[in-house]
Amino acid sequence: MLAPLQYLLGAGSGALVGFTLGLVGGGGSILAVPLMVYLVGVRDPHVAIGTSALAVAANAATGLIGHARAGTVKWRCGGMYAAAGIAGAFLGSTLGKAVDGQKLLVLFALLMIGVGVLMLRKRDADDMPNVQCNRTNAPKVFGFGLGTGVFSGFFGIGGGFLIVPGLIASTGMPMINAVGTSLVAVAAFGLTTALNYAASGMIDWPLAGVFVGGGVLGGIGGTLVARRLASSGKLARLFAILIFAVAAYMLWRSTAALGV
């Protein structure tokens, strides 16, 4: 059992993750695991991963409701992407449970650095607002979905920071549509990973509850401002800086624990 202060920190962490998920469809979920481990104080990295996966799935579902009301979700594309990714998430989470917890955190930190670099890159603005997912682009959508699912399951993250650019690359849809649509896959990937970890008893259910509660409130706020700030270059740069800082801290703590 955690202390009351830890549950309060869990609720605050959930609010931060939920806000970012609602705002940009991804990125917040990559902070869930380090927040669980280093701020809330969950000692077992595997429990942190399983718990955060469940919380991220619930928070993504909350953000999805807001985007669906705004009409920014392309359901067919999201369903195809998620269907392929669920298989990848199951495979990735199974592999992740077999890896030493501290080594998993080191790999997670390295992934965060890569994500930060990707967030700083500019993308072309050739959007196709009316794009549909069909036989023509299905191979690319399924391929990106499968690959993203493996990463999502292995590290216990929603994977939205990969899903958004994956949807854009495979379909050419605008950023705001990729943000809303990505939440379909984020919720599916997170739930698949969480169920796999739950089967091994690697979820702290009370902590997941308060994390989700904070995430619901944060998700509502993030969705309200998503249409204005989803493509903000300044937001992407600030978040990339945050990712680099957290990744550096994780590498320092994890390598010290491994005696490197």
C-alpha positions in Angstrom: 0.0 0.0 0.0 1.3 3.5 -0.9 1.1 6.5 1.4 -1.7 9.1 1.0 0.8 11.6 -0.4 1.8 9.1 -3.1 -1.8 8.7 -4.2 -2.1 12.5 -4.3 1.0 12.7 -6.5 -0.5 9.9 -8.6 -3.6 12.0 -9.2 -1.5 15.0 -10.2 0.6 12.9 -12.5 -2.6 11.6 -14.1 -3.8 15.1 -14.7 -0.6 16.0 -16.5 -0.7 12.9 -18.7 -4.4 13.4 -19.4 -4.0 17.0 -20.4 -1.2 16.2 -22.8 -3.1 13.3 -24.3 -6.1 15.4 -24.9 -4.0 18.2 -26.4 -1.7 16.4 -28.8 -2.9 12.8 -28.8 0.4 11.5 -27.5 3.5 12.5 -25.6 1.9 12.6 -22.2 1.8 8.8 -22.0 5.6 8.6 -22.3 5.8 10.5 -19.1 3.5 8.1 -17.2 6.1 5.5 -16.4 8.8 7.9 -15.1 6.2 9.8 -13.1 5.1 6.5 -11.6 8.6 5.5 -10.7 10.3 8.7 -9.7 7.5 11.0 -8.5 4.9 8.7 -7.1 7.6 6.2 -5.9 6.5 2.8 -7.3 9.5 0.6 -6.7 8.8 -2.2 -9.2 9.3 -0.8 -12.8 7.0 -3.6 -14.1 4.2 -2.6 -11.8 4.7 1.0 -12.9 4.5 0.0 -16.5 1.3 -2.1 -16.0 -0.4 0.5 -14.0 0.4 3.4 -16.3 -0.7 1.3 -19.3 -4.2 0.9 -17.7 -4.4 4.6 -16.7 -3.2 5.8 -20.2 -5.9 3.6 -21.9 -8.6 5.2 -19.7 -7.3 8.7 -20.2 -7.1 8.2 -23.9 -10.7 7.1 -24.0 -11.7 10.2 -22.2 -9.9 12.4 -24.7 -11.4 10.4 -27.5 -14.9 11.4 -26.5 -14.1 15.1 -26.8 -12.4 14.7 -30.2 -15.4 12.6 -31.4 -17.8 15.4 -30.5 -15.6 17.8 -32.4 -15.6 15.5 -35.5 -11.9 15.1 -35.7 -11.8 11.3 -35.5 -11.4 9.2 -38.7 -12.9 6.0 -37.2 -12.0 3.6 -40.0 -8.4 4.6 -40.1 -8.2 4.4 -36.3 -9.8 1.0 -36.2 -7.4 -0.4 -38.8 -4.4 1.0 -37.1 -5.5 -0.2 -33.7 -6.4 -3.7 -35.0 -2.9 -4.2 -36.3 -1.3 -2.6 -33.2 -3.2 -4.8 -30.7 -1.2 -7.9 -31.9 2.0 -5.9 -31.7 1.1 -4.6 -28.2 0.5 -8.1 -26.9 3.9 -9.3 -28.3 5.7 -6.2 -27.0 4.3 -6.5 -23.5 5.1 -10.2 -23.3 8.7 -9.4 -24.2 8.8 -6.5 -21.8 7.8 -8.6 -18.8 10.8 -10.8 -19.5 13.4 -8.0 -19.4 15.0 -6.7 -16.1 13.1 -3.7 -14.8 16.1 -1.4 -14.5 17.4 -2.3 -18.0 13.9 -1.7 -19.3 14.0 1.9 -17.9 17.4 2.5 -19.6 15.9 1.4 -22.9 12.8 3.6 -22.2 15.0 6.6 -21.6 16.9 6.1 -24.9 13.5 5.8 -26.7 12.5 9.1 -25.1 15.6 10.8 -26.5 14.7 9.5 -29.9 11.1 10.8 -29.5 12.4 14.2 -28.4 14.5 14.5 -31.6 11.5 13.5 -33.8 9.3 16.1 -32.1 11.8 18.8 -33.0 11.7 17.9 -36.7 9.5 19.9 -39.0 7.1 18.0 -41.2 5.6 18.9 -44.6 2.3 20.6 -44.6 0.8 18.7 -47.5 -2.4 17.5 -45.6 -5.3 15.7 -47.2 -8.4 16.5 -45.0 -10.7 14.2 -46.9 -8.4 11.1 -46.9 -10.0 7.7 -46.3 -8.4 4.4 -45.4 -9.0 1.8 -48.1 -7.2 -0.9 -50.0 -4.7 1.6 -51.4 -3.2 2.7 -48.1 -4.2 -0.3 -46.0 -0.7 -2.0 -46.1 1.0 1.1 -44.8 -1.7 1.7 -42.1 -1.4 -1.9 -40.9 2.4 -1.9 -41.1 2.7 1.3 -39.0 0.1 0.1 -36.6 1.9 -3.2 -36.0 5.2 -1.6 -35.4 3.8 1.1 -33.1 2.0 -1.6 -31.1 5.2 -3.5 -30.4 6.9 -0.4 -29.0 3.7 0.5 -27.0 3.5 -2.9 -25.4 7.2 -3.3 -24.7 7.4 0.0 -22.8 3.9 0.1 -21.4 3.0 3.4 -23.1 0.1 4.5 -25.2 2.4 5.2 -28.1 0.5 8.3 -29.3 3.8 10.1 -30.0 4.5 7.4 -32.6 0.9 6.9 -33.7 0.3 10.5 -34.7 3.3 10.7 -37.1 2.5 7.1 -38.2 -1.1 8.1 -39.2 0.2 11.2 -41.0 2.9 9.2 -42.9 0.5 6.4 -43.9 -2.5 8.5 -44.8 -1.5 12.1 -45.2 -4.3 13.3 -42.8 -4.0 16.7 -41.1 -2.5 16.9 -37.6 -5.7 17.6 -35.9 -7.3 14.5 -37.4 -4.2 12.4 -36.5 -4.5 13.6 -32.9 -8.1 12.6 -32.5 -7.8 9.4 -34.5 -4.6 8.3 -32.6 -6.6 8.1 -29.4 -8.5 5.1 -30.7 -5.2 3.2 -31.0 -3.7 4.6 -27.8 -6.7 3.3 -25.8 -6.5 -0.1 -27.5 -2.8 -0.5 -27.1 -2.8 0.6 -23.5 -5.7 -1.8 -22.6 -4.0 -4.7 -24.3 -0.7 -4.1 -22.4 -2.6 -3.6 -19.1 -4.5 -6.9 -19.4 -1.3 -8.7 -20.1 0.4 -7.2 -17.0 -2.7 -7.7 -14.9 -2.6 -11.4 -15.7 0.8 -11.5 -14.0 -0.4 -9.4 -11.0 1.6 -6.3 -12.1 -0.9 -3.6 -11.6 -1.5 -1.4 -8.5 -5.3 -0.9 -8.9 -5.9 1.9 -6.3 -3.1 3.9 -7.9 -4.5 3.3 -11.3 -7.8 4.6 -10.1 -6.5 7.9 -8.8 -4.3 8.3 -11.8 -7.3 7.8 -14.1 -9.4 10.3 -12.0 -6.7 13.0 -12.4 -6.4 12.1 -16.1 -10.1 12.6 -16.8 -9.9 16.2 -15.6 -6.7 16.8 -17.4 -8.0 15.2 -20.6 -11.0 17.5 -20.6 -8.8 20.6 -20.4 -6.4 19.3 -23.0 -9.2 18.6 -25.5 -10.7 22.1 -25.1 -7.5 23.7 -26.4 -6.4 21.0 -28.8 -7.8 22.6 -31.9 -5.7 25.8 -31.3 -2.4 24.3 -30.0 -2.2 20.8 -31.5 0.2 22.0 -34.3 2.0 24.6 -32.2 5.8 24.5 -32.9 6.5 26.1 -29.5 4.5 23.4 -27.7 6.4 20.6 -29.5 9.8 22.2 -28.6 8.9 22.8 -25.0 7.7 19.2 -24.6 10.8 17.9 -26.4 12.9 19.7 -23.8 10.9 18.2 -21.0 11.4 14.7 -22.6 15.2 15.2 -22.8 15.3 16.3 -19.1 13.3 13.3 -17.9 15.3 10.9 -20.1 18.6 12.2 -18.7 17.3 11.8 -15.2 16.1 8.2 -15.9 19.4 7.3 -17.4 21.2 8.6 -14.4 19.0 6.8 -11.9 18.8 3.5 -13.8 22.5 3.2 -14.7 23.3 3.9 -11.1 21.0 1.1 -9.9 22.6 -1.2 -12.4 26.1 -0.3 -11.1 27.2 1.1 -14.5 
